């Protein structure tokens, strides 16, 4: 009781403006004001560089973090069957929840047909680059691209799926070495701690990055740029919120905790994502927090990185909703069969889309070109406001991946329920001892 009271006093005595998420929130608000009142200043290359530079700093360490955490997670497991079991459970969960996200987008798009009456005049040239990338991407190419030409190249490019594949193979190899690989396992664990230390240093610049990204966005597009498309933005926000509260909320309740308490627990990461439009920017911190929440370290190391390519709930909602909006705006009636095709195609095209801004737009191009090529030029309709929806896509994606790690840990019987409830009820200061349930 004394320890808890002391921790509470320490938290209360902290100066409010020194708290990271408060700094990020203030930076976002200032960025909005600067972008609105001084757009010429906000669109300056140097202001844009503040946001872009911060994201590049984060991406710089994503590949080594994924490699170290996945290898460490697998190498510490003595049973190779467990890795396959955890991976299978994660993929089953991803497909089920992704289907719910896609269906919800279709239902909301049909109920609120806000695209009708827009009388849009699409400009195919404005989205030609995205369409070209989408046409060049095929299902077989996606599978082959998971295999890197070289390990060094995959790490250098930061290709998550390629790094993940090599990390899994390396982890199995290290696990097979047994005691002979003990020293190497220790080195990899220490390297992971050192990289997380780099992240801690980079995070000091989070408010600066959030300000630059938000100011440039508002300065370039401006409030007036929303026009008649404000309805699509509002509907997407509402649909994403409905998915988080209802679908993810029911999953959280099934495991035994509140989705709202979980969101409060990862508020730092959510605000960082809000400022950068990139769910990858918060990946390292999210993995650490999930371990502190009582999730199994091996499960977190496997589920979260995989989820960044296979569990993009926000992107799924966006693709079905945007497809219907474009069809309605162009006056193209989609049959029930075509809408079912959207589900199947979107399920495939969304795989491999990272949390970086623009990835959702490219997958939308791939979906439209398969469902109905006549819809592809209509992408120009949502091109100007895609940035305003990318933040919510990223927020939904990171929340979904966090819930996935907790669910799979619970499914494996490796979720520390006592720690989970203590953290979510703020009975333990997250900055205290870094404990996580690690099973062999």
Secondary structure, 3 states (H helix, E strand, C coil): CHHHHHHHHHHHHCCHHHCHHHHHHHHHHHHHHHHHHCHHHHCCHHHHHHHHHHHHHHHHHHHHHHHHHHHHHHHCCCCHHHHHHHHHHHHHHHHHHHHHHHHHHHHHHHHCCCCCCCCCCCCHHHHHHHHHHHHCCCHHHHHHHCCCCCHHHHHHHCCHHHHHHHHHHHHHHHHHHHHHHHHHHHHHHHHHHHHHHHHHHHHHHHHHHHHHHHHHHHHHHCHHHCHHHHHHHHHHHHHHHHHHHHHHHHHHHHHCCCHHHHHHHCHHHHHHHHHHCCHHHHHHHHHHHHHHCCCEHHHHHHHHHHHHHHCCHHHHHHHHHHHHHHHHHHCCCCCHHHHHHHHHHHHHHCCCCCCCCCHHHHHHHHHHHHHCHHHHHHHHHHHCCHHHHHHHHHHHHHHHHHHHHHHHHHHCCCCCHHHHHHHHCCCCCCCCCCCCECCC
